[in-house]
Amino acid sequence: MTIPTLQTERLILRAMRVEDFPAYAKIMASPRSVFMGGPFDQRAAWGMFCHDLALWILYGHGALMIDVRDTGECVGQIGINHGPLFPEKELGWLLYEGFEGNGYATEAATAMRDWARDTLKLPTLVSYFDPENHRSMAVSARLGGTRDDKALLQDEGDIVYRYWRK
């Protein structure tokens, strides 16, 4: 399985590297991870990091790191999750502290959603949200996601947004 590199106007979405783990572990240990069930210790963060990479081998999709094209700085992660913890294929993202409000999540998620539609031929994707994660739900709405109250939940109380193939 070759992990793709996706490019947008401002971003490069690239394969994960072990050098990405310290920043990933830092956000997973912070209060910013609360909407994903965190904070997580280093052992749990490593397991999640490896899961994101293993998905490429197991399912043909997984996570990519988000780099700003002009600076090369890694600002977060975008991915399609699946496996026994996810009832459906999920489009998910995270941005490192200080990079919100620049449109990076929307730009990266649009590219990943379109790649999944065009390459994987997925008819639909979902995003699972903690009810208090208003900023990410706003990103989902900008992507054309619509709330789906009939979807299977990842965690009790989740709000699910669905992206339909167009």
C-alpha positions in Angstrom: 0.0 0.0 0.0 1.4 3.4 -1.0 0.3 6.2 1.3 -0.7 9.1 -0.9 0.5 12.7 -0.7 -2.4 15.2 -1.2 -1.8 18.8 -2.0 -4.1 21.8 -1.7 -3.5 25.4 -2.4 -1.8 26.0 1.0 -1.2 22.5 2.4 0.6 19.2 1.8 -1.0 16.2 3.4 1.7 13.6 3.8 2.5 10.2 5.4 3.1 10.1 9.1 6.7 9.9 10.3 8.0 8.9 13.7 9.3 12.4 14.1 5.7 13.6 14.2 5.0 11.7 17.4 6.2 14.2 20.0 3.9 16.9 18.8 1.0 14.4 18.5 1.7 13.1 22.0 1.7 16.6 23.3 -1.7 17.5 22.0 -3.1 14.1 23.1 -1.9 14.8 26.7 -3.4 18.3 26.7 -6.9 19.4 27.5 -7.4 19.9 23.7 -7.9 16.2 23.4 -11.0 16.1 25.7 -13.3 15.9 22.7 -11.5 12.7 21.6 -11.8 11.1 25.1 -8.5 12.5 26.4 -6.2 13.6 27.8 -4.1 10.5 27.1 -0.8 9.3 28.5 2.1 8.7 26.2 1.4 4.9 25.9 -2.2 5.6 24.8 -1.1 8.3 22.4 1.5 5.9 20.8 -1.2 3.3 20.3 -3.5 5.9 18.6 -0.6 7.1 16.5 0.2 3.5 15.4 -3.5 2.9 14.7 -3.6 5.8 12.4 -0.7 4.4 10.4 -1.9 0.8 10.5 -5.2 1.7 8.9 -3.4 2.3 5.6 -2.3 -1.4 5.6 -5.6 -2.8 6.9 -8.2 -0.6 5.1 -6.4 1.4 2.4 -6.9 4.7 4.2 -5.6 6.3 7.4 -4.2 9.5 8.7 -2.0 12.1 7.0 -0.1 14.9 8.6 -1.0 18.5 7.6 2.0 20.6 6.6 1.8 24.3 5.5 3.2 24.4 2.0 5.1 27.7 2.5 6.8 26.9 5.7 6.8 23.1 5.9 5.5 23.4 9.5 3.3 20.5 10.6 0.0 21.9 12.0 -2.1 18.8 12.6 -3.5 15.6 11.3 -6.4 14.6 9.0 -7.6 11.1 8.5 -10.2 8.5 7.7 -10.7 6.2 10.7 -12.3 2.7 10.8 -11.9 -0.5 12.5 -13.7 -2.0 15.5 -13.9 1.3 17.3 -15.8 3.1 14.5 -19.2 2.0 13.3 -18.6 3.7 9.9 -15.6 5.3 8.1 -15.0 8.6 9.9 -13.4 11.7 8.6 -11.6 13.3 11.5 -9.1 16.0 12.1 -7.0 17.8 14.7 -5.0 21.0 14.7 -2.2 21.8 17.0 -2.5 24.7 19.3 -2.2 28.1 17.6 -3.2 27.0 14.1 -7.0 27.2 14.4 -8.9 29.9 12.6 -6.8 29.8 9.4 -9.0 27.4 7.5 -6.5 24.6 7.6 -9.0 22.0 9.0 -11.6 22.8 6.3 -9.0 22.8 3.5 -7.4 19.5 4.7 -10.8 17.8 5.3 -12.1 18.8 1.9 -9.1 17.2 0.3 -9.3 14.0 2.3 -13.1 13.8 1.8 -12.7 14.2 -2.0 -9.8 11.7 -2.1 -12.0 9.1 -0.3 -14.9 9.8 -2.7 -12.8 9.7 -5.8 -10.2 7.0 -5.0 -12.0 4.8 -2.5 -15.4 5.3 -4.1 -17.0 5.7 -0.7 -20.7 6.6 -0.9 -20.6 8.3 2.5 -18.4 9.3 5.4 -19.3 10.5 8.9 -17.7 12.6 11.6 -18.4 11.9 15.2 -18.5 14.9 17.6 -18.7 15.5 21.3 -21.8 17.8 21.7 -19.5 20.6 23.0 -17.1 20.5 20.0 -18.8 23.4 18.2 -15.7 24.5 16.2 -15.3 21.1 14.6 -19.0 20.8 13.9 -18.8 24.2 12.1 -15.9 22.8 10.0 -18.2 19.8 9.1 -21.0 22.1 8.1 -18.6 24.1 5.8 -17.7 20.7 4.2 -21.4 20.1 3.4 -21.9 17.7 6.3 -25.4 17.3 7.6 -26.5 16.1 11.0 -27.6 12.5 11.0 -29.4 11.6 14.1 -30.1 8.0 12.8 -26.4 7.1 12.4 -24.8 4.5 14.7 -22.8 6.3 17.4 -19.1 5.8 18.2 -19.7 7.0 21.8 -23.0 7.5 23.6 -24.0 11.2 23.2 -22.1 11.7 20.0 -23.4 14.0 17.3 -22.9 12.6 13.8 -22.5 14.6 10.6 -22.7 12.8 7.3 -21.0 13.6 4.0 -22.9 12.2 1.0 -21.3 11.4 -2.3 -22.3 14.0 -4.9 
